[in-house]
């Protein structure tokens, strides 16, 4: 049988009219939904949640249910189909981060949305179904259980010590240095103390801020360089693995939190979650974080 021709990419130049109308685009000139863009954001054609309607929360005996109300958007990171985030320029990555921030600040005006998750699946092994460089955003009508547990844990620590746990992590890791991958005046890249996955990587701002969408311009600019540098190191050391990148941030309808600190978590998909992990919540990680940090530091890349 002859090989099957690859499907045309819906995100590439020339296909702007085949996608849902854009909700954000950066372009030097030209009209909406036309070529010439550098970053483009569109509603997901097959959304997990729909923006129209009411939540209609109901109880059914001991169970609760509500409609799937929310927003699901795709951040198309580049018009170049073959480009990866690691291969972009610092300016291109910065524009992607600007798009993240702009969309969260716009969507949080809808008081139905309580949490907005930003994430990137890179590679089939990490759940990506399209090769074109892109990230996703989901605005949710609830704060996810896992997010609430993380924030509540940070609050317990703050109530006991009167300090932010992430600020303490920054101080501890900067002092010891053994799990540090990269440090700038604004950001710290570390392999966390008890990582779930080999080469799990955190990018933590040094300045305390609970909400990603409130990040200073200068920090976003520095984050672009730091994120690209980290991805290039991981690509070199691990030979271009699939990965998930997630922005951990505070609920959008909450005010500034002294106990919580936004950060990014990047997890190369080198191992699989199976029955033991699902049944216990324990993770088997064969690579100590001190070793993975050393490998990344010694990659030869800035």
Secondary structure per residue as TSV (DSSP state, phi and psi in degrees):
chain	resnum	aa	ss	phi	psi
A	1	X	-	360.0	140.7
A	2	X	-	-67.7	149.6
A	3	X	-	-62.6	146.0
A	4	X	-	-75.0	131.2
A	5	X	-	-67.0	138.4
A	6	X	-	-63.9	145.7
A	7	X	-	-70.0	141.4
A	8	X	-	-63.2	142.0
A	9	X	-	-79.0	126.2
A	10	X	T	-71.8	-13.9
A	11	X	T	-95.3	-7.1
A	12	X	S	-78.0	163.0
A	13	X	T	-50.8	142.1
A	14	X	T	91.6	-11.5
A	15	X	-	-108.8	16.3
A	16	X	G	-58.5	-33.7
A	17	X	G	-79.4	-10.7
A	18	X	G	-92.5	-8.1
A	19	X	S	-101.9	166.0
A	20	X	-	-57.9	151.9
A	21	X	-	-57.0	138.2
A	22	X	E	-65.3	147.8
A	23	X	E	-104.5	-12.0
A	24	X	E	-161.5	141.2
A	25	X	E	-155.1	143.5
A	26	X	E	-106.3	116.9
A	27	X	E	-148.9	144.5
A	28	X	S	-70.5	-22.0
A	29	X	S	-170.8	174.3
A	30	X	S	95.3	170.8
A	31	X	-	-90.1	169.1
A	32	X	T	-63.4	146.6
A	33	X	T	60.6	31.5
A	34	X	S	-123.0	163.2
A	35	X	S	-62.1	170.2
A	36	X	-	108.7	-0.9
A	37	X	E	-84.8	157.8
A	38	X	E	-108.6	-35.3
A	39	X	E	-136.6	140.3
A	40	X	E	-140.5	137.8
A	41	X	E	-120.7	129.1
A	42	X	E	-132.7	154.7
A	43	X	E	-63.0	143.2
A	44	X	-	-63.7	132.8
A	45	X	T	-66.3	-27.5
A	46	X	T	-125.3	73.6
A	47	X	-	-71.5	146.0
A	48	X	S	-73.2	-27.8
A	49	X	S	-134.4	149.6
A	50	X	B	-108.2	142.4
A	51	X	S	-82.6	-20.4
A	52	X	S	-90.2	142.6
A	53	X	S	113.7	-171.8
A	54	X	-	-118.5	154.9
A	55	X	-	-65.6	-40.9
A	56	X	-	51.3	57.4
A	57	X	-	-65.2	135.5
A	58	X	E	-142.4	153.5
A	59	X	E	-105.2	141.9
A	60	X	E	-130.1	88.1
A	61	X	T	66.4	-128.3
A	62	X	T	-81.6	-4.7
A	63	X	E	-101.4	155.4
A	64	X	E	-120.5	149.0
A	65	X	E	-149.8	158.0
A	66	X	-	-157.1	165.7
A	67	X	-	-70.9	155.4
A	68	X	-	-82.1	70.6
A	69	X	B	-95.4	135.1
A	70	X	E	170.3	-161.8
A	71	X	E	-136.2	142.4
A	72	X	E	-134.6	112.7
A	73	X	E	-125.1	156.6
A	74	X	E	-116.0	125.9
A	75	X	E	-95.9	106.5
A	76	X	E	-83.7	112.3
A	77	X	-	-80.1	-20.5
A	78	X	-	-162.4	150.0
A	79	X	S	-74.7	-12.6
A	80	X	-	-82.7	113.2
A	81	X	T	-62.5	-30.8
A	82	X	T	-95.3	-4.6
A	83	X	-	-77.7	141.0
A	84	X	-	-107.4	164.1
A	85	X	G	-62.3	-35.0
A	86	X	G	-64.3	-28.5
A	87	X	G	-91.4	-3.1
A	88	X	S	-76.4	166.0
A	89	X	-	-78.6	164.1
A	90	X	H	-58.5	-39.2
A	91	X	H	-64.3	-38.7
A	92	X	H	-65.4	-42.2
A	93	X	H	-65.5	-38.6
A	94	X	H	-60.8	-39.8
A	95	X	H	-64.2	-36.7
A	96	X	H	-62.0	-44.6
A	97	X	H	-65.1	-36.6
A	98	X	H	-60.5	-41.4
A	99	X	H	-64.3	-41.7
A	100	X	H	-53.8	-52.8
A	101	X	H	-65.8	-42.9
A	102	X	H	-62.1	-42.0
A	103	X	H	-70.6	-38.4
A	104	X	H	-64.1	-44.5
A	105	X	H	-64.1	-29.5
A	106	X	H	-77.1	-46.8
A	107	X	H	-70.2	-28.8
A	108	X	T	-67.9	-12.0
A	109	X	T	-67.5	-22.3
A	110	X	S	-82.7	108.8
A	111	X	T	-70.3	-7.4
A	112	X	T	-70.0	-24.6
A	113	X	-	-90.6	123.9
A	114	X	-	-106.8	-24.4
A	115	X	E	-145.2	140.0
A	116	X	E	-124.5	118.4
A	117	X	E	-102.9	131.3
A	118	X	E	-111.7	129.0
A	119	X	E	-152.1	158.8
A	120	X	E	-132.5	124.2
A	121	X	E	-102.6	117.8
A	122	X	E	-115.0	117.3
A	123	X	S	93.6	149.8
A	124	X	G	-59.1	-37.4
A	125	X	G	-67.0	-13.9
A	126	X	G	-106.1	6.0
A	127	X	T	101.2	2.5
A	128	X	-	-74.3	135.6
A	129	X	-	-107.5	-10.8
A	130	X	-	-127.1	141.5
A	131	X	-	-78.6	-28.6
A	132	X	S	-56.7	134.2
A	133	X	-	-61.0	122.0
A	134	X	E	-158.2	158.3
A	135	X	E	-123.7	174.5
A	136	X	E	-133.3	157.6
A	137	X	E	-135.1	132.0
A	138	X	E	-126.5	123.7
A	139	X	E	-95.8	124.7
A	140	X	E	-113.8	149.1
A	141	X	S	-84.0	1.4
A	142	X	S	-137.3	160.4
A	143	X	-	-88.7	120.1
A	144	X	-	-59.1	149.0
A	145	X	H	-56.8	-43.6
A	146	X	H	-65.4	-38.0
A	147	X	H	-65.3	-45.1
A	148	X	H	-61.0	-40.3
A	149	X	H	-62.8	-40.4
A	150	X	H	-65.3	-45.4
A	151	X	H	-67.2	-42.6
A	152	X	H	-62.8	-39.2
A	153	X	H	-63.0	-40.8
A	154	X	H	-64.5	-34.4
A	155	X	H	-69.4	-39.5
A	156	X	H	-60.8	-44.7
A	157	X	H	-61.8	-44.0
A	158	X	H	-64.9	-41.8
A	159	X	H	-64.0	-32.5
A	160	X	H	-80.8	-42.0
A	161	X	H	-109.6	-10.2
A	162	X	S	59.6	34.6
A	163	X	S	-143.1	151.9
A	164	X	-	-74.0	131.6
A	165	X	H	-64.4	-33.8
A	166	X	H	-74.0	-35.2
A	167	X	H	-63.2	-38.5
A	168	X	H	-66.8	-38.1
A	169	X	H	-61.4	-43.6
A	170	X	H	-58.6	-46.3
A	171	X	H	-64.8	-44.5
A	172	X	H	-63.2	-48.5
A	173	X	H	-71.5	-34.7
A	174	X	H	-63.9	-38.6
A	175	X	H	-68.6	-45.1
A	176	X	H	-79.4	-41.9
A	177	X	-	78.8	-14.4
A	178	X	T	-73.9	-21.1
A	179	X	T	-110.6	8.8
A	180	X	E	-83.1	132.6
A	181	X	E	-97.9	-48.7
A	182	X	E	-145.7	143.6
A	183	X	E	-135.7	132.1
A	184	X	-	-122.1	-176.8
A	185	X	S	-71.4	-15.0
A	186	X	S	-116.7	-21.1
A	187	X	E	-138.7	152.9
A	188	X	E	-128.5	130.8
A	189	X	E	-109.7	122.3
A	190	X	E	-133.9	160.8
A	191	X	-	-95.3	115.8
A	192	X	-	-65.1	160.9
A	193	X	T	-56.2	-46.3
A	194	X	T	-126.0	72.7
A	195	X	-	-70.3	143.8
A	196	X	S	-75.6	-32.1
A	197	X	S	-127.3	151.3
A	198	X	T	-58.3	132.9
A	199	X	T	64.8	20.9
A	200	X	-	-57.7	132.0
A	201	X	E	-129.3	135.1
A	202	X	E	-112.7	139.9
A	203	X	E	-115.6	114.8
A	204	X	E	-121.9	125.0
A	205	X	E	-64.6	143.8
A	206	X	S	-75.7	-34.0
A	207	X	S	-82.6	134.2
A	208	X	-	-70.4	126.3
A	209	X	-	-154.9	128.0
A	210	X	S	-84.3	-27.8
A	211	X	-	-112.5	122.8
A	212	X	G	-56.2	-39.4
A	213	X	G	-68.4	-9.6
A	214	X	G	-99.2	8.3
A	215	X	-	-62.6	138.6
A	216	X	-	-64.8	151.2
A	217	X	H	-56.2	-44.8
A	218	X	H	-64.1	-34.6
A	219	X	H	-70.0	-40.2
A	220	X	H	-61.0	-41.1
A	221	X	H	-62.2	-44.3
A	222	X	H	-67.9	-36.2
A	223	X	H	-61.8	-34.9
A	224	X	H	-59.4	-47.0
A	225	X	H	-65.7	-44.5
A	226	X	H	-63.6	-44.5
A	227	X	H	-65.0	-46.2
A	228	X	H	-62.6	-43.4
A	229	X	H	-60.7	-43.3
A	230	X	H	-64.2	-43.8
A	231	X	H	-65.3	-36.5
A	232	X	H	-66.3	-40.3
A	233	X	H	-62.3	-46.3
A	234	X	H	-63.0	-41.9
A	235	X	H	-59.4	-42.0
A	236	X	H	-70.8	-46.9
A	237	X	H	-72.3	-36.9
A	238	X	H	-108.7	6.1
A	239	X	T	60.8	57.1
A	240	X	S	58.1	62.2
A	241	X	-	-78.4	158.7
A	242	X	-	-67.5	152.7
A	243	X	E	-154.6	160.6
A	244	X	E	-115.4	134.6
A	245	X	E	-120.2	125.6
A	246	X	E	-131.1	133.7
A	247	X	E	-89.9	118.6
A	248	X	E	-95.3	116.9
A	249	X	-	-142.9	169.0
A	250	X	-	-79.6	157.0
A	251	X	-	-56.8	139.2
A	252	X	T	-70.3	-24.5
A	253	X	T	-91.7	1.9
A	254	X	S	-92.7	148.7
A	255	X	-	-75.4	176.1
A	256	X	-	-51.2	135.7
A	257	X	-	-110.0	121.0
A	258	X	S	-70.7	-22.1
A	259	X	S	-96.3	-8.7
A	260	X	-	-121.8	152.8
A	261	X	-	-143.8	115.6
A	262	X	-	-66.4	154.1
A	263	X	E	-164.7	169.3
A	264	X	E	-110.2	142.9
A	265	X	E	-122.2	126.9
A	266	X	E	-119.0	121.5
A	267	X	E	-124.2	103.0
A	268	X	E	-61.7	140.4
A	269	X	-	-94.9	84.5
A	270	X	-	-104.3	-20.7
A	271	X	S	-127.2	165.8
A	272	X	-	-111.3	145.2
A	273	X	-	-85.2	122.7
A	274	X	-	-126.0	-157.3
A	275	X	H	-61.1	-41.6
A	276	X	H	-62.5	-47.2
A	277	X	H	-65.0	-43.7
A	278	X	H	-66.8	-34.8
A	279	X	H	-82.1	-20.7
A	280	X	H	-122.2	-23.6
A	281	X	S	80.3	3.1
A	282	X	-	-91.3	148.7
A	283	X	-	-124.2	138.1
A	284	X	-	-97.0	114.6
A	285	X	-	-121.2	111.7
A	286	X	S	-79.2	-5.2
A	287	X	S	-117.7	112.4
A	288	X	-	-61.3	146.1
A	289	X	H	-63.0	-29.9
A	290	X	H	-63.6	-37.1
A	291	X	H	-71.6	-44.0
A	292	X	H	-65.3	-38.0
A	293	X	H	-62.1	-41.5
A	294	X	H	-63.6	-43.4
A	295	X	H	-58.2	-45.0
A	296	X	H	-70.1	-41.5
A	297	X	H	-60.1	-36.6
A	298	X	T	-93.4	18.2
A	299	X	T	-69.4	-16.7
A	300	X	S	86.9	3.3
A	301	X	-	-109.4	144.4
A	302	X	-	-75.4	360.0
